[in-house]
Structure formats: structure tokens, C-alpha cells
Amino acid sequence: MTESPFPFVPYHPVYLTEEETLQRVREFYQLMDKRRTVRDFAEKPVAKEVIEQLLLTASTAPSGAHKQPWTFCVVADPSLKKQIRAAAEKEEYDSYHGRMTPEWLEDLAPLGTDWQKPFLETAPYLIVVFKKAYDFRPDGTKRNNYYVSESVGIACGFLIAAIQQAGLVTLTHTPSPMNFLTKLLKRPENERPFLLLPVGYPADAVRVPDLKRKSLEEVSVWYDQKPC
């Protein structure tokens, strides 16, 4: 690593034995393998401090040039959630009745979804993630951000994992187009809606589709070192 004029600080890694490492990754996999997309939420409230910690975890994600090009808008106000639902359902209705191809609708059929999105009102919180296409300097001129979609996507992955760790549930909602979120939440011109995550506890006796995840062999290709 070349010398830098900018300050660096020591990094203090946690050293684990091979057995401890394997135990940790197995336990984390088992936790995440229980994660499911849930569309029915309980009325049980979630403490604001929990959501704050989730967002802090998401913000530990790596980003291009450490620009952290994300904004997490947390919506708890019932009237605003109702407006978001109405606008989202309008777009979803159009999608299910003409925008989506027959193949797309066929692929969605096992999930049991339709244009109606009551979870946008029943979930105690909606986390609307915006990506910042660029930032502003103090003088008002634009300053570039880099690998914005990739960076925000990684942060959303961290956030979803944190939600699972907290014993809460969510789903990734992407009504298309999502410009209505910019207007309803009065976001600045440099922000674009990226993902909407309802967050809360699952409803009692909630049911989810009987789906199977792909095996390791189906999702990975290994290039092991060949013996000399």
C-alpha cells in the first residue's frame, strides 16, 4: 500500500480458530436461511431505537470512494403511509393489468401476489431507501458519487440481514415507477428511490409460499488449485 497524506488508524481484527470461524458462518447461515419475505404484519409496535440501530448497521456497508450515497427515509405516520399505499397500488394495478408480460405474471403466480399492498399501511415502519446520484459542494455545485447502485444495493443487503437478526420481518417492494416516493417524501433532486422495505413483526399464523432455494452447486462455480 502506498503512502497516503490522509490519516489512517490501526485496524484490530478479531482472530478466531478454524472451528470458531466455521461455527460462526454456520450459525449465520442458519439464521439467514430462516429469512422469508413476509407480507402480513402484526400490530405490535417496534421501538424507534431498534430502527435506528438497523440503519446504523446498514450504513457500515462499503461504498464507492466511501461516499455512502444513501438516504434512509423512515415513515411511521399513518396518513403518509396511506398516501404511499394509494400511489403504489395505482402503479401496481397498471403493472398487473398490462405492463407485465404473461411470462412475468406466470413467474409471480406461486408467490400469490397481486396489485393490492395492505402491508404499506399495516407495517409499523416503512424504510424508503434513496440513492444519491450525486452530492453538493458547499457552494452548491455538483460532486460525483461512484458505483451508486452497487453501493446502495450492498447497504440494503446489510439492512435486510440486520432486520432478520433483530427478529423482525420485511419484504423488498419496488413499485415501478417509484417517482411518487420522491414527491410524497419531498426528497431533493439528487436522490432517486431505490427500494421500499416495510418492517415489523409478523402477524400471527402468517403463511408464506412453499419455496426452495437453489443448492450450493447451482449457484457457485469453484476454481480449485490443481496439483502440480
ChimeraX attribute file (.defattr): number of C-alpha atoms within 10 A of each C-alpha:
attribute: neighborCount
match mode: 1-to-1
recipient: residues
	/A:1	3
	/A:2	4
	/A:3	5
	/A:4	7
	/A:5	6
	/A:6	5
	/A:7	5
	/A:8	7
	/A:9	5
	/A:10	5
	/A:11	6
	/A:12	6
	/A:13	6
	/A:14	5
	/A:15	8
	/A:16	10
	/A:17	8
	/A:18	9
	/A:19	8
	/A:20	11
	/A:21	12
	/A:22	12
	/A:23	12
	/A:24	13
	/A:25	11
	/A:26	12
	/A:27	12
	/A:28	13
	/A:29	12
	/A:30	11
	/A:31	14
	/A:32	15
	/A:33	11
	/A:34	8
	/A:35	18
	/A:36	14
	/A:37	12
	/A:38	22
	/A:39	23
	/A:40	24
	/A:41	24
	/A:42	15
	/A:43	14
	/A:44	12
	/A:45	11
	/A:46	15
	/A:47	10
	/A:48	12
	/A:49	9
	/A:50	12
	/A:51	20
	/A:52	12
	/A:53	15
	/A:54	19
	/A:55	21
	/A:56	14
	/A:57	18
	/A:58	23
	/A:59	21
	/A:60	13
	/A:61	18
	/A:62	15
	/A:63	22
	/A:64	15
	/A:65	11
	/A:66	11
	/A:67	17
	/A:68	20
	/A:69	25
	/A:70	25
	/A:71	20
	/A:72	18
	/A:73	15
	/A:74	20
	/A:75	18
	/A:76	15
	/A:77	12
	/A:78	15
	/A:79	11
	/A:80	15
	/A:81	21
	/A:82	15
	/A:83	16
	/A:84	20
	/A:85	17
	/A:86	17
	/A:87	17
	/A:88	23
	/A:89	19
	/A:90	15
	/A:91	18
	/A:92	21
	/A:93	15
	/A:94	13
	/A:95	18
	/A:96	16
	/A:97	12
	/A:98	9
	/A:99	13
	/A:100	13
	/A:101	12
	/A:102	11
	/A:103	9
	/A:104	11
	/A:105	15
	/A:106	11
	/A:107	10
	/A:108	12
	/A:109	11
	/A:110	11
	/A:111	13
	/A:112	8
	/A:113	12
	/A:114	14
	/A:115	16
	/A:116	14
	/A:117	17
	/A:118	15
	/A:119	22
	/A:120	28
	/A:121	22
	/A:122	21
	/A:123	29
	/A:124	23
	/A:125	25
	/A:126	24
	/A:127	19
	/A:128	20
	/A:129	23
	/A:130	23
	/A:131	23
	/A:132	24
	/A:133	19
	/A:134	17
	/A:135	17
	/A:136	11
	/A:137	10
	/A:138	8
	/A:139	6
	/A:140	8
	/A:141	8
	/A:142	13
	/A:143	11
	/A:144	13
	/A:145	19
	/A:146	17
	/A:147	14
	/A:148	20
	/A:149	18
	/A:150	14
	/A:151	22
	/A:152	27
	/A:153	19
	/A:154	18
	/A:155	24
	/A:156	25
	/A:157	13
	/A:158	19
	/A:159	23
	/A:160	24
	/A:161	19
	/A:162	20
	/A:163	23
	/A:164	17
	/A:165	15
	/A:166	14
	/A:167	12
	/A:168	17
	/A:169	25
	/A:170	27
	/A:171	17
	/A:172	14
	/A:173	15
	/A:174	14
	/A:175	21
	/A:176	14
	/A:177	12
	/A:178	17
	/A:179	13
	/A:180	17
	/A:181	22
	/A:182	16
	/A:183	10
	/A:184	13
	/A:185	14
	/A:186	9
	/A:187	15
	/A:188	10
	/A:189	11
	/A:190	13
	/A:191	18
	/A:192	19
	/A:193	21
	/A:194	22
	/A:195	20
	/A:196	24
	/A:197	22
	/A:198	24
	/A:199	26
	/A:200	27
	/A:201	20
	/A:202	20
	/A:203	17
	/A:204	10
	/A:205	7
	/A:206	11
	/A:207	11
	/A:208	13
	/A:209	11
	/A:210	7
	/A:211	9
	/A:212	6
	/A:213	8
	/A:214	8
	/A:215	8
	/A:216	8
	/A:217	8
	/A:218	8
	/A:219	8
	/A:220	7
	/A:221	8
	/A:222	6
	/A:223	5
	/A:224	6
	/A:225	6
	/A:226	5
	/A:227	4
	/A:228	3
